[in-house]
Amino acid sequence: MCRCSTTRAPSRTATPRRPTRRARRSRVSTTRTSCQALAPDCRTAKATITAHCAVHTAYPPKYLDTIKWMHAKDPSAEILLTEDGNELWFFQSYTATAKNVMCVTSQFHHSESTMEPKVSSVNHAALVNGYYMGQLRLREDSLQAPATAFIRPSIAQAPGALSAAAARRHRKRETAARRRSERLVELTAQGKFVPLSDQARNALQVAFERVGGPRFALRDFLPSFQDHSDVIEDVFESLPAMTDTGPLDDGNLHYNATDQVRVSVANGTKVLLPAGSSFAQRDVREIHRLPLGRHKLIVMDPPWQNKSVSRAKRYDMFDHTELLKIQVAQIADLDECILAVWVTNRQRYMAYLRDQALPAWGFTYHASWYWLKLSKNGELVTPLDSSHRLPVETLVVAYRAKDPEHEQRLLQRLGKQTRIVLSIPLRHSWKPPPECFFDEKIIPASAKKAELFARELRPSWTSIGNEVFKFQAANLFQPPPSTRTETLACSTTFLLPPSS
């Protein structure tokens, strides 16, 4: 019996007790202890088992298969329940030389926030159309919105109800699922994959069940356009040209200070400039050379290193250690500022951002908010338990304030609710507008706002980056039909009611 925790061992055949709903919704904090009572040469177990137990002791449904696999690998594994309901895991891995034992005690405590998330169902295309004041709209055939899910969740069937051929396919799927579970444990141990926390996964699942699928109101997210290619040049010629400045791709800061959409040429391509937009096509590590001023909201979307992106050669990637070369503090408002950074699902990047970059810039971590991607028919583009690619992207929100009074006011505006935005991705790396997360209660419309690593221009925003005109090409747009009433809501935001 382990001396590191007072336990009462059930029989060897006892079934582990599933945590209560409150426990499943709570955050899991894990403490690892050496169990010298069981083996004098006690060591921590293999990294795969360590990573799994350290994160997933609450038995989320997506890891039940992994737990079964680990138990099959090590039948001596036991789960003991302590007097106060905590769990003690034992995994004994036998090698040729020594017996390695690991004990993990997981203690449940109340989550830092039990509030229901704030969910927004967003028509990204309609929001972009709004930048162009009814003169131009996105071309549906220029987008890459998924019509259906890339990967659908598997549906379990009773083996007795299957034919011989179907049973063989079922066994193959089970084998593939087991291998994916094994691979998931390995990737998690190596820090190359970060499974969603129970709290985040539950919130995302609830948001999808209440808003997605057949309930997704924006499935017909774009109207059926007529072909206006014969008149598109006439529309462009009717727009005022940006002729009062130098070349737009010279690295300097440029403005469309008018209240009209303007047209110009950058990098040899005709581009559209929304009213009130300012921009510079320049490396973000050189923002200190530009007269940008200070901003209340700063958004960053770094091109994190990613193998799939590298293979596709979609864009130049950015080493995460280069973040410290960006002088974010120089463009942050002195009284109060919010920083929002899009982060990929890799533990190393998240840890570097929270532990090194944010403190170096003078910001404090506040929360992680989420963008949940749906296909045009309302399905998740991939399952929430996918081990390859998750249907969600994380927006890390941080803040800085000059004194406790400003900090208190800023935190009150940010709130304690997790914010989740559901929308259809238009093209690769095209994120929903920041206004979907930061409404006017958080950031007034008149406040100065900047985006680093920007790939589009927006009214009343300053956009900086090497690809700042990526989604401004004129061939992405066409004139709207002359007779049509817009019936689609740009955004529907609401609070989820408490679960019954």
VEXDOSE-427579 format. One record per atom (N, C-alpha, C): x, y, z. Coordinates in steps of 0.05 Angstrom, whole numbers, plus 5000, padded with zeros to 4 digits. Last residue first. Example, Ala and Ser with C-alpha at 12.3 -4.5 7.8 and 13.67 -1.06 7.14 Angstrom:
<recs>
525749555142/527349795143/525850015157/526448865156/524649105156/526449345156/
</recs>
This chain:
<recs>
440854384641/438854264659/439954014672/445554914639/444754644631/442854524652/443655594630/444855374647/443755104638/444155854563/442655814588/443955594604/449356234535/448155974537/446555954563/448156874510/449256714531/447856444531/449657094443/447857044465/449356884486/449657394379/451157344404/449157294426/450457374313/448457324333/449857234358/451957764257/452957634282/450557604301/449457884210/452357874211/453357724235/443957544184/445057694206/448057674205/441357584120/442957434138/444057624160/438657884083/437057754104/438757614125/438758424041/440458254058/438858144081/435358423982/435258514010/436858324027/436958633918/436858413937/436958523965/438858863863/436258833876/436258593894/444058833846/442859103850/440159083865/448858413876/446458443859/445058713866/455458713883/453058583894/450758593874/461458583846/459258763854/456958603865/466658203879/465058263856/462758453865/473257963899/470658103903/469258133877/478157773891/476557633911/473757743913/480858113857/479457873845/478057703865/483358483889/480758553877/479358313865/486158293951/486258273921/483458323910/486258264005/485258513993/485258503963/488757864032/485857834027/484658094017/494158054032/493457784023/490557754016/496658514048/494658534026/493658264017/500358374087/498158544095/495958574073/504658044096/502457954078/499958124083/508058274132/509158224105/506958144086/504758784171/505658514166/506658494137/499559144204/502459124198/503158834192/494159584205/495059314199/497959314190/489759924245/492459934233/493559654230/482760054234/484959884244/487559964230/478460294209/479260384236/481360204249/476859724169/476360004176/477160064205/482359294153/479659334165/479259624171/485958844112/485559114122/482659134132/489758234125/487558384113/487458664125/493658014153/493357914126/490958044112/498558194203/495958224190/495958114162/502458184241/502157954224/499557954209/498258574285/500958494275/500758224261/493659084287/494058794283/496758754272/490659564332/492859484313/492859184311/486660124348/486959834347/489059764326/484060634388/486060554368/486560254371/476960724396/479560664407/481460584385/471760774377/473661004372/476460944381/469060344397/469560354368/471660574361/471860084458/470160274443/470960284414/472159454481/473859644467/471959834451/467859244512/470659194519/472459414507/463259414487/463359434517/466259394527/464059294434/464459574443/464359604473/467458654436/465358834428/465859114440/471658214418/471958464433/469758664424/470157794384/470957734412/470857994429/468858044337/467257824346/467757744375/472958394328/470558504340/468558284348/476858114299/477058134328/474558244342/473957684249/474757954258/474857964288/476657014243/474357194246/475357474256/482456904200/481056894225/478557074226/485156554153/483356794154/481656774179/488056094145/489256304161/487556564162/484655914086/486655844106/487856104118/478056224085/480456124072/482456054094/473456204118/473356284090/475656184074/470355784165/472855904156/472655964126/464455974197/465455814174/468055934165/464055994269/463756104242/464955904222/463356154336/462955954316/462556084289/467056344392/465856444366/465656204347/466756424460/467056224438/465656344414/469556624521/468156704496/468856504474/468456524588/469956424565/468356504540/467557054634/466456854617/468356774594/469157474664/470257214671/469256994652/471058124634/469257924646/470657654651/472858584611/473558334598/471658104609/470958974647/469958974619/470558704605/473858834692/470958824694/469758824665/479058914676/478158644681/475158624682/478859484673/479359324649/478459034653/478059634726/476059704705/476359534680/482759424749/480159324758/477959394737/486759724723/486659434719/483859324727/485760234741/485360174713/485159874708/487160134795/484460234788/483860174759/492459954796/490259774803/487559864795/495660214736/495260214764/492860024771/496360134681/498360284695/498060284725/495859474653/494659724663/496659864680/494858954605/496659114622/495259374629/492958284586/492458564590/494758694606/490957754540/492557864562/492058164564/488557164512/487957444518/489557524543/489356734459/490356804486/489957104491/485256354424/486056634425/486856694454/485655754388/485755884414/486656174411/481255384346/483655534350/483455714374/478554744329/478454984345/481255124345/478354234312/476754424298/476654694312/485053934309/482654014324/481054224308/487953394279/487453684276/484853754290/489152884304/490753004282/490453304281/485652694340/488452684348/490252814327/479352954358/481252874337/484052884347/475153074390/477052894400/479052804379/471853404359/473253524382/475353344394/472653254288/471553204315/473153344337/472553794241/473753544251/472553494279/468654174231/470454094209/471953834216/462054054253/464854114260/466654024238/456754244209/458254044223/460954164232/453954614177/453754634206/455254434222/454954614124/452554474133/452254464163/459854874120/457455014111/454854874119/463254724182/462954714153/460354854146/466355114234/464154954224/464354944194/470755204288/470355214259/468255014250/471155634341/470255364333/469455374304/475755974377/474255994351/473655704343/476156194445/476255984424/474656064400/480656444497/478056434483/478356264458/483756434558/483856324531/481056314520/485857004598/484156774592/484756674564/490357324618/487557344629/485957094624/497057474634/495157294622/492357314635/499658124628/498757904647/496657734633/505358454599/502558374599/502058144619/510558614587/509158744609/506158684610/513558334552/512058564541/510558714563/515357934585/517358114573/515958364562/510557654597/511957814618/513958004606/509557444543/507657634557/509057784579/514257114534/513557344517/511757544531/514456724578/516656904570/515757144555/509856444590/511956464610/514156664603/506356474547/505356554573/507656604593/509556324502/508056574502/507356664530/511555834518/513456054513/511956324513/506855534523/508555574546/510455814542/505055534469/503455654490/505155714515/509355274444/508655544437/507055684459/509254764468/511654934470/511055224464/504254544456/504854624483/507154814485/500154734404/502754624411/503654724438/495954934367/495554734388/498254584393/497355644360/496755374350/496855174373/494356254379/496456054384/495555784373/493556944373/492656684364/494956484366/492957414424/494857264407/493656994399/491558054445/490357794438/492157654418/491858524496/493458384475/492158114471/489659154516/489058874514/490658754491/491559674561/491759554535/491059254537/491860304593/490960034593/490959924564/495660734592/493760704613/492760414615/498860694547/500160704573/498160664596/497960224494/497060464508/498160464537/503459974456/501259934475/500560184490/507960014427/505460104413/503060064431/511959834460/512260094448/509760194435/510759304472/510359514493/510459794481/512559024427/509759064431/509159294451/517258954391/516959144413/514059224417/519658334378/517458514371/516958694395/523257974398/524358194382/522258394373/520357574420/521557774439/522758004424/519157244378/517057414389/518257634406/522956884363/523157154351/521057344363/521556404383/523356554399/523756844388/518356174343/517056294366/518956464383/519556334275/520556194299/519456334324/514956304225/516256484244/517056324268/514256174153/513756134181/515556294199/511056404095/513556384110/512856364140/505655984070/506856244078/509456194093/504755494045/502655704044/503855974051/507154994035/508555244027/506555474025/505554494050/503854634030/505054894020/509554394087/509354224064/507654364042/508454794125/511054784111/510954624086/503454644143/503754894129/506354904113/504854164168/502954154145/503154414129/508554344207/509454164186/507554164162/509654994230/507654774227/508454604204/510955574267/512055354251/510155114253/506156104262/507655904278/508655684260/505356684245/505456444228/507256234242/501457034294/504056954283/503856704266/497357484301/496957214289/499457114277/495157944349/497457824335/496557544325/492458574366/491958294359/494358194343/491259054414/493258944396/492658654391/487959614436/487659334430/489759264409/489660134444/488160004465/487959704461/496060394425/493560264418/492360134443/500160944401/499560734421/496560654418/504161044341/502661134364/502060894383/507160934295/504560794299/502960914322/511561064256/510161244274/507361144280/516560544257/514160664245/512760844265/520460264282/521360464262/518960614249/518159884312/519160114326/520160334307/517059474278/514859664283/515859914298/520159064261/521159334256/518959544262/517858584265/520158634284/521258914280/514358554224/513258654250/515558704270/516058794161/516658594182/515858704209/510759084123/513459094135/513658874156/506459484097/507559214090/510459204099/501859804136/504659814127/505459524121/495960214144/497359964139/500260014132/489160394158/491960464156/493560214156/482460564139/484560364145/487260484142/478260884124/479260914151/481460714158/475360424079/475360694090/476460694118/479659924050/477260004064/477560294075/482259823989/483059954014/480560054029/484059303945/481959473956/482759573983/488859223891/487859173918/485759373926/492058913838/490059113845/488859033872/498958773842/496258673843/494358903851/504258913848/503358853822/500458753820/504659063901/505958813893/504958723865/498759423894/500959353912/502059083903/494559953874/496159723865/498459673885/487860123893/490560183886/491959933877/481760433913/483160223899/485960313892/477560553971/479360643949/480760393937/471560724001/473360503993/474960603970/471261324041/470561174017/472560934014/472761714076/470461544084/469561374060/480061744082/477461824072/475261644083/485061564093/483761734113/480961834104/488461074087/486161154072/484361314091/495461114095/492761154106/490761184083/501660774110/499860904092/497060914104/508360724129/505560724138/503860894119/512960354087/512160584103/509160554111/514159944052/514759904080/513960134098/512259984001/514960084006/515760064035/507459853977/509159633987/511959723994/505060293956/503960183981/505659963993/508860843933/508160563930/507260443956/506261463961/508161303946/507161023942/499961813953/502161703968/504061553950/495561943923/496862163937/499162063955/492461553901/494661653884/496361863899/488161103901/489961193922/492461293908/482061273867/484661143868/486261263890/475061153878/477361333877/479961193881/471360723834/472460773860/474860973858/470260633781/468560833795/469660893823/473460223767/474160483756/472560703770/470859803792/473459883802/474160163792/466259783760/465959853788/468659943799/468359633711/466959893713/466759983742/470159133723/472159343718/470859623719/465358853729/467058893752/469159113748/461958723689/461759003699/463759053721/462858203676/462858393654/462758683664/462257913722/464957963713/465058163691/457857773752/458058053743/460858123733/453657253759/456257323748/456257603738/450157273822/450157263793/452957343783/450556893882/451257123866/450757073836/446756723933/447456613907/447956853889/449856923996/447656923976/448656803950/452856524046/453156714025/450756704006/451156154083/452656394093/453156594072/447055774101/447055904076/448556174080/448155714157/449055504137/449055614109/447156014201/448556134179/449555934159/444855754244/443055934228/444456044204/445055114264/446855324255/445355504235/442154684277/441254934289/442955174280/444354244254/441954344241/441054614253/450754444279/449154244266/446754364253/450854924335/451754804310/449754604299/448455084384/448555274361/449155134335/448654694423/446454894425/446255064399/453054384410/450354254412/448154454413/457154774413/456354654387/453654524388/457154894468/456655104448/455754984421/458454394489/455854514495/455154724475/463554344469/461554144461/458754254466/466154774493/465954764464/463754574455/465754614547/464554874538/464154874508/468654134546/465854134554/464454384544/473754324532/472354134515/469354134521/475054654575/474854764549/473154584531/475054264617/473354504619/472954624591/478953894600/476153814604/474254054604/483254174549/482554114577/479554034579/485153854489/483554054503/483153974532/491953634482/489053584483/487653814497/497053824446/495853904471/492953854470/502853554418/499953574416/498853634444/508053554430/507353624403/504353644399/510053364478/509253644477/508553734449/510952834484/513052984471/512453284469/506152664505/508552644522/510852814510/502952734460/502452894484/504852894502/504952354426/505152634419/504752814443/503651884455/506451954449/506752244442/498051914455/499551914481/502451994476/497051884400/496252124415/497752144442/498751374388/500151594377/499551854392/494751084415/497551054423/499251294413/490351264386/490451324415/493351294425/491451064336/491351354340/491551424369/491150524348/493750634340/493750934343/485650484359/487650424380/490350544373/483650624309/483050794332/485050744354/485350184279/486350454272/485950644295/482449784305/485349774305/486550044299/477249954293/478149934321/481149934323/477349904237/477050164249/477950164278/477949354234/480049524223/479849804235/473049194256/475549124270/477849294260/469549394217/469449494245/471949434260/470949084173/471449374172/471449494200/469048604193/471948634187/472648934186/463648724198/465148654222/468148684217/462248774144/462149014162/463648964187/462848244128/464548454116/464648704134/458948004161/461747914163/463548134152/454548514189/455148294171/458148224174/452548694255/454148734231/454348484215/450248644304/448548744283/450048774256/454148494340/452248294331/450548374308/456948974351/458148774333/456148564323/453449584347/453749334361/454849124343/457350154330/455249964324/455649714340/459150844335/459450574345/456950404338/461551264288/459051184301/459350894309/466751764288/465851494283/463351434299/466152424263/466452244286/465351974279/469252604201/466852574217/467352384240/473253084173/473252824186/470752814203/471353534146/473653394136/473753104147/464453664135/466653614154/468853464139/462954064077/462253864097/464753824115/465054514052/462154454049/461254254070/469555004075/468854714073/465854674071/471455544034/469855464057/469155164054/474755854003/475355574007/473955464031/472856333952/473256243979/473855943980/471456483902/474156543910/474856443938/466156383895/467956193882/470856253888/463856823920/463556563932/465556363921/466857433928/466057233909/465956963922/464557933973/466257703967/465157533945/462658563944/462158333961/464058113954/462059283941/463259033933/462658813953/458759683961/459859713934/460959443923/457259654014/455259583994/456259603966/461959764043/459859954043/457859904020/466059434056/466159554029/463559704023/465559174103/467759364101/467559534075/461358814097/460759074109/463059274107/463958364079/462458514060/461858794070/465758174129/467658284109/466258444088/460858014150/462358224164/464458344145/459357614115/457657854117/459158084130/463357234127/463157354100/461557614100/462157084180/464657224174/464557364147/457357074220/457457054190/459957224182/457456734281/458356964265/458356894236/455156664344/454856534318/455256754297/458256664405/457456824383/457356654358/457456564475/457756444448/456756634427/460356524536/458956714518/459556624490/459555974582/461056134562/459156324547/457356024650/456955924623/458456094603/461956004705/459956144689/459756014661/465555834740/463455644733/461355774715/472355914747/469956044737/467955824728/476055604770/476255894776/473856044765/473055014798/474155164776/474155464783/474754694859/472754854844/474155014822/478754114850/477954354865/476154514847/481153464858/479253644844/478653884863/487353174851/485453294869/483753484854/490752584839/489352804827/487252914846/496852304845/494452374861/493152614848/500351784819/499352054813/496852104829/506051404821/503451464835/502751754828/509550914786/508851194788/506151214803/515050484783/512350534794/511850834794/518949994753/518350274755/515450314763/523549524769/520649564768/520149864773/529249344728/527949464751/524949494747/531049044684/532849104706/531449204731/527448964645/529348744650/530948794676/521249224671/523449214652/525348994660/514549364680/516749184686/518749194663/510849864707/512049784682/514549614688/505049994737/507549854742/508649754716/501450514758/502250384733/504950254738/496250744797/498750584797/499150464770/493151334821/493651154798/496251004803/488151534861/490951474862/491451264840/483552064871/484251814857/487251784859/479152284924/481252324905/481952054893/475452194964/474552184936/476652234916/477352175015/476152425006/475352434977/479651665018/477251725034/475851975024/481351464950/481951544978/479351614992/481550924908/480051164915/480551224945/486050674859/485050674887/483650934893/487050294805/486050554813/484850534840/492549944776/490249954794/489450254798/495849524730/494949784737/492549774755/497449034712/497649084741/496749354750/497149024657/494848934672/494948974702/499249424613/500149374640/497749284657/496649424565/499549414565/500649344592/491449484583/492249234569/495249204568/491749994603/491249774622/491949504609/492450274557/494550284576/494250054596/487550164532/489950074519/492250064540/484050414567/483850124563/486350014551/485650944560/485950814587/485850514584/484151014507/487051034514/487550894541/478650984511/480050784496/483050774502/477751444542/477151184553/478550964538/478451954523/480851804531/480251524542/473652194513/475352154490/477851984497/471052244563/470252024545/472251984523/475652354616/473952464596/473352244575/477852194670/476452014651/474652154631/481152504699/478252534704/476552364685/486452484688/485452304709/482552334714/489752724647/487152614641/486052424662/494752914660/492853094648/490052984649/497952534682/498252804692/496052984682/496952084652/495852094679/495952384689/499752224604/496852164604/495652204632/505052304620/503552524607/500552464608/506251794640/506352024657/504652254646/505851464596/503951424618/503951674636/510051684566/507351674554/505351644576/514551634597/513551904592/510651894581/514151124649/514851214622/513351474616/514551344718/513951154696/514651274669/519851494762/517451574748/517051384724/521950964806/522451184787/519751274775/524250624863/521950744849/522850964831/527150224888/528350364866/526250504849/523749994924/525950154934/527150324912/516850014917/519349924905/521550114914/512650164950/512249944932/514849844919/514450584980/513550344994/513250104976/515751014949/517950844957/517050584971/513151344904/511951134921/514150944929/513152034894/514651784892/513551594912/507852394863/509352314887/510752054883/505052954832/506352694829/507952634854/498853254827/501353244842/502552974839/494653664788/495853404792/498553434807/488153904782/490953964789/492253714798/483154014738/484653804751/487453914757/477154384745/479854374736/481354164752/470754094735/472654234751/475454204738/467153774711/467354054701/469454214716/467553304738/468453314710/468753594700/465453444787/468253384785/469253404757/460053514773/461553744783/464553694781/458753004758/458753214738/460353454747/463552544788/460952674786/461152894765/467552024758/467152264773/464452394769/466351324764/466351564747/465951814763/470450874797/468051044799/468351284781/472850274768/473350554777/470850714776/470549664793/470449844771/470950124781/474449134822/472649364825/472849544801/477848714822/475848724801/473948954803/480848774867/482148794842/480248814819/477249204914/478048944904/479248974876/480249824935/477949654928/479049384919/483850094988/484049954963/481549794958/484150705012/482750455018/482450314992/489651115033/487851005013/486350765024/493351675042/491751485057/489551375039/499351705006/496651785008/495151585024/504351485007/504151764999/501351865000/504850955016/504851135040/504451425033/501050444985/502550684982/502450855007/501749765000/500050005000/501850255000/
</recs>
